[in-house]
Amino acid sequence: MTHAERVTRAAGSNFYYAFRLLGREKREAIYALYGFCRVVDDCVDEPDGEGVAGLDRWVGEIARCYEGRPTTQLGQDLAQALTRFPIPREALIEIVEGCRMDLSHTRYATYAELEVYCRRVASAVGLASIEVFGYTRAETREFAVQLGLAMQLTNILRDIAPDAARGRLYLPLEDLARFGVTEEEVQRPSATGAARRPEVSRLLAFEAERAQAHFEAARRALPAADRRAMTSALVMAEIYRALLAELGRRGYPVGGSRVSLSGARKAGIALRVLISAALGA
């Protein structure tokens, strides 16, 4: 087992079930990419992450990976992936720069501003991943972009409380103003919508609808010719769509236990996508 796979398994990621569908070389490359995303995210989210210094060190390690002389164990896994798949350097740099935004941006005035962040920390991951999955049509890049936006918006809706603990609010301030909601209201712990003003619930439902619109845009963008190659991505999409639906079913809770899907449910979703792919549906 590579260092990158151990990182992925330890994280208990929703992605793990999708990655297991890949052949060995693709799976190892995706583990390396995911491990890279985790470590740069930890630079800004963990107490020992070292912030700017940690991110700068990984910018240097990216360059060394492309030159074939990495200095870290994870870098070695990533460099090996780069010898097999055309993962663009700019995608990896975008991921780092997206994480760097977390050190200077704690609020986003508009959705347009937030979308820049989401494209860096999520859509760039998708654009790197499809180079591993393999694709034949240019439209599949738009699928990756839209799916990244949808998944990141789902994460934002789920993680309002832990983000608030780090001093961050990712819901656009223009949306709060539109619904007449204050920052304190939307970040106040509430297990269900019953303990909050209806305006707060409407705001959170609006954000969920935005995420759903990006899921739909991703579905429309994916050409039939690349559906089989994108099976792992489709598993991720369906797991996150189910997570978004579960958030809605629970009334978009803030605080308390983090909303997640059981392993059995995620495995069932993966099986359904596999069957659909086999049938060409």
N, C-alpha and C positions, 0 to 999 in steps of 0.2 A: 504494500500500500504506500502510495506517495505521501509526502508531507501535505500536499494540497488536498488529497482525498481525506486525510485525517482531519484537516481544518473543516472541510465541508460536513463530514459526519458529526463532528463535535458540535457544530452550530445547529444541528437539527433542522436544517433548512427545508423550506417547501420545495426547493430546487432539487434536492437529493433524489426524489422519486423520478423526476424527469431525466436526470443525468444517468440513472441506472439503465435507461433504455438504449444508450449509445454503445457502439463498439468500443473496444479497449482504448485505441489511440484517441478517438474523439472524446471519450469519457475522461481520460487523463488530462487532455487539453482543457476541457471545460472545468475540471476541478482546479487546475492551475489558475484559470481566469477568475473563478469564483474566490479562490484563496487570496488572490491579489486584491480583489474588490473588498474582501473582509478586512485585510490588513490596513489598507489605506483608509477605510472607514473608521477603523479603530484608532487611527492617528488623531482623529478629531473628536471621537466619542468616548474614549477610555482615558482614565486619569493618567496612565503611563504612556499615552499615545504620542507624546512629544510634539503634537501640533504641527506647526510650519516646518520645523526641523525634520520631523518624521516624513512629511509629504515630500520635502525636497530630497530626502535620501532616496525615496522611491522613484522620483523623477530620474535621479541618477541611475538607479538600478534598472529602470526601463531601458535606458540607453545601453547599459551593459548587456542586458538580455538580447537586444537586437544585434549587438556586436559579438555575441557568443561568449561573454566572459562575466556571467553573474557572480555575485559574491554572497548571496544568501541561498538557503535551501529552497525556499519558495521561488526565488529567482531562477534557480536551476530547472525547476519544474516548468516555469513559464517559458524559459529559453528553449526548452525541448519542444514545447507546443509551437513556438514560433518557427521551428525548423520544419514543421509538418503542415501548418495552416497559415494562410495569409492574414493574420490578425493585424489590423492597421495600427501603427504606432499612435496616430492621432486619437484613436478611440481610447487607448489606455491613458494618454495624457488628459483627455477630457474627463475621465473618471476621477483622476487626481484633482483636477481643477474644480470639479463639482464638490468634492469633499472639502477643498480649500474654502469654498464659499461658506461652509458651515462655521468657519472661524470668524467671518466678518458680517454675515447676513443672519440676523435672527428674526427678521420680518420681511415679508414681500408685499409691496403695495398693490400689485396687480397680478392677475393670472399670467400675463405675458412675461413678467419677471420670474415668477415661479417656474414657468415652463422652461426657461433657460437652465435653471438648476436641475429640473427633472430630466431634461435631455442629456445633461452631462452625467448625472449619477446613475441613470437607468437606461435611457435610449442608447447611450454609447456602449453599455454592456451588451445590449441586444445586437448592435451592429458588429461588435467583436464576436459574439456567439454564433451568428449565422455564418461567419466565415469558417467556423468549425463544423457546424451542421452540414454546410454545403447547400448552395442554391444556384439556380440558373437564370432567374428573372430579376431585373432591376427593381421591380415593384416590391420584392421581398424585403428590401431595405426599409421601405416605408412601413411595412408590417412590423419590423423590429422597432422602429421609432415609436409607432403608436402603441405597441404592446408595452414598451418600457414606460411610457407616460401613464398608461392605465394602471400598471402594477405599482408604480411609485405613488400615484394618487391614492391607491388603496392602502398602501403602507402609511401614508400621511394621515388618513382618516382613522386608521386603527391605533396609531401611536401618538395621539394628541397629548396624552398625559406624560409619557416618558420624554417626549420632546419638550414639554413645558418644564419638566424638571431640569432640563439642560438650558433653559432660558430661550427656547425656540418656539415659534409658531409659524407653521407653513401654510395655514389657510390664508388666502389673499385678504388683505385688509379691506379691499374694495368690496369683497363679498360680505364681510362682517357689517360694513356700513349699509350695504343693500338690504340686509335683513334686520338692521337695528340691533346688532348683538355686540357686546363688549368682549374684549380679550379675556377678561376674568370669567365671564359667563361661559364661554366656550371651553375654557380649560378647567372649569370646576368639575371635580369628580362626580359622576352620576352613573349609576349602574344601568338605568333605563331612561327613556325620555320623559317618564312620569314626573320626575323631580325637577324639571327645567321648564323654562318658558317655551311655548311652541315655536317661537322664532328661532331658537337654537336648533331644535329638531329639523326645522325647515332648511336652515343653513346646511346642516350636515347631510341631509337628503340631497340638497343641491350639489354638494361636492361629490356625493356618490354617483349622481346622474352624470356628472362630468367624466368621472372615471369610466362609467359604463359606455359613454359615447366614444371614448378612446378604444375600449375593447371592441366595439362595433367597427370602428375605423380600421383597426388591425385586421379583423376578420375579413372585411371587404378588400383590403389591400393585398392579402395573400393569394397569389395565383395558384390555380389548381396544380400546375406543373411542379410546384415546390411544397405542396402540402405534406407529402410523405417525408421529405427531408426535414421538415419543421415539426415532426411529431413531438419531440421533446419540448419545443417551444409551445406547442399547442397544449401539452399537459400542464405546463406552467400557467398558461393563460386560463385554463379551466379551473385549476386550483385557486388562482387568485379571484376569478369570477365567483367561485363558490364562497370564498372568504368575504368578498364584498357583499354577497347576498346574506351571509351569516351576520355581518355587522348590521345590516338593515333589519334582519329578523329580530335582533336583540335591541333595536332602538338606538344604534350608534353609541354604545357605552363609552364613557371617558373614565379612565382609572380602573382599578380592580384588576382581575385576571386578564391577561392579554388574550384577545380572541384568536383562536386558532382552530384548525381542523385536525381531527384525529388521524393517526397513521392509516387506519383502515379506510377512512373516507378518502384520503389522498390516493391510496393504492387503488381504490375503486374507480376514481376519476381517471387515473393513468390507464387502467384496463379498458375503460369505455373509449378513451381516445385511441388506444391501440386497435381495438376492434373496428372503430370507425375508419381508421387509416387502412386497415386490411381490406375493408369492404369498399374503399374508395369513396366514402361518403363525405 
